[in-house]
Amino acid sequence: MKMRTHTCGQLRPSDSGAKVELCGWVDSVRDHGGLIFLDLRDRYGVTQCVFDPRDSQAAWDAAQACRGEFVVQIAGEVRPRPADMVNDRIATGGIEVRATGISVLNKAHTPPFPLDDRSAEHVSEDLRLEFRYLDLRRVAMQQALMLRHRLIQTARNYFDEQQFVEVETPILTKSTPEGARDYLVPSRVCPGMFFALPQAPQQYKQLLMMSGMDRYVQIARCFRDEDLRADRQPEFTQIDIEMSFVTAEDIIEIIDGLIVRLMKAAGHPVPELPLPRMTYREAMDRFGSDKPDLRFGMEIVDLANVFKGTQFKVFARALESGGAVKAINAKGLAHAPIKMVEEDWTGLAKEGGLGGLAYIRVQEDGTWKSPIVKFFTDEEKIGLETALDIEPGDLVLFGADKAEKVLPVLGRIRLLAGAQAGVIPQDVFKFTWVVDFPLMERNDEGRLVSVHHPFTAPKPEDVPLLDSDPEKVRAQAYDIVLNGTELGGGSIRIHDPAFQARMFQIQGLPESEIQSRFSHLIRALEYGTPPHGGLAIGADRLVMLLAGRHSIRDVIAFPKTQKAMDLMMNAPSTVDDKQLRDIHIRLAVAPKPESPQAGA
């Protein structure tokens, strides 16, 4: 015998007269003058069940004793609702089940917070994560997980049609420098030695190309021990691909097709192909970011020509030293709070290395209010007005210093200004590719390091610059960006062993480290490696954006807090001495006695 004949979202007026059995959670119980209305909920929907003592006194008594979140089984007959009681807001709103029996399968304590979506907005995230199994009963959370499932299945089907082979790569692997801290796993059978959890399947998927698999895909689990934020987790999921005998254009074309399918699956407007693209240099110059948000204007404008030969010393010093004078027009924000501009945004500018943030408020009568305007000539004012399309009500924000300082600062302020002005639409999806990234940059110690990873190939025409001016070398790398968030990125890889060794040397890696960390890859390159490249898309970020959420924690079933803690499982936790002895570890510092919850 089946426990249920239908789900709680399945019945329609066409089922009238059917004898049914439903199972689910009690969503609400209402006593209306002798009739009890019980809303029964499962992941598929809600069905209203009506209990009348004339149909069954025992069922009526049991229903009256039910409370929210009790798990019950209800038997009854489907009836059409009276015309004046039809509920168009739910799929089952045209029927009700006239109940003749109910079994309480499990009682429930009162939940620590309401499980309706509106009330949950005011519940602390730590409490929701501690009782995540309850939080996941909410409609919004279940919808997010179902969207995630739908998108992943769509991706799998798409790549299967494109002749990709799904291959699982190891979770226990070797520690190699890839930009973030590794999670280390001590080996019991090899005392003093460690596995690492993969930051990405990068080397394995390259090795699969060397093995002749030609097209690989994996819904890959990745692990990085790094500081967390709204779009980061210590463990996350990538839609990971690699292809042989390809150029960057081939990979971009494949991902363009994937984006169309994913947008259809999410029920959003499908973008026109090919997706737009811009160079890294253009993205930085126009938006101050390599992940530009194209949903609104307020682009950065270069004012070097306007202030060429200016008598305003701050701008003159910046230009004479090879720096830049740039600005954004925050339209409509002339009356923005003084504290926001002079403290918050100016503080952000100073954190970015600028001396401050100059600004002009354009009054409704067209006059300019600013302590710097008196230093401008009439010609400079006209040039500024033309370059920035200045109108009454605008707020003009300036940055003057080296371009590499000015652009990121104005890029961050642009996003804040757009949000403050309310001009960033939340139901619009703007994709772009960003290409031609720098291959290398200097770290805080002045050493050259890869912008992406050390296996990225340079653009062939820039190879001569490797010895003379390596920071000008562009990479065969590409990122796909959606609404100011980097969805994913990749590159064409180095497939020549001698050139790969040269790249390691240019980045100052000692031969001993090259051999200890990458000897397996270099050796594999020596056995006939095809030109290849790939890309990885952050599945969590993708679902977050398409679901309209602001944190990837809202689209992951069991996420960690921003302190990388699992409040539900109380992890990380201590282990006993025997477990430590088995893996040949002795603690130098005793663990703190407080639980993760205490420090959350």
PyMOL commands that set and color helices and strands:
alter all, ss='L'
color gray80, all
select helices_A, chain A and resi 13-15+57-64+83-85+117-120+125-130+132-135+139-161+202-210+248-266+280-287+313-320+338-351+373-375+378-388+403-421+460-462+465-468+470-472+497-506+511-525+539-546+552-554+577-582+596-599
alter helices_A, ss='H'
color red, helices_A
select strands_A, chain A and resi 19-32+35-42+45-51+71-80+95-106+165-166+184-186+194-196+215-223+235-244+277-279+301-302+324-330+358-362+368-369+395-401+431-435+440-442+448-450+477-482+485-492+532-538
alter strands_A, ss='S'
color yellow, strands_A
deselect
rebuild
show_as cartoon
